[in-house]
Amino acid sequence: MLSCKEVSVLLSQAQERRLGLGERLGLELHLMLCAGCTRFRRQLDFMRVAIRRYVNREDRP
C-alpha cells in the first residue's frame, strides 16, 4: 500500500497529468483507509476551484 507521502505526491501530480491505472488504484485504496489523505484531497480540490474562480472573475482590475 502507498504511504501518505506517496499519496500526497500523486494527488499533486494528478492536478497536472492523468495518473496510470496502477497509480489510480493504489491511490483510491489508500484514500478508502486514510482520513487524513482524503481531507488533503478535498483541500486540493477546493483550492483548485477557488483559484479557477478567482482567475475567471469578471470584476478583475
Helices and strands as residue ranges (DSSP letters): H 4-13, H 21-33, H 35-56
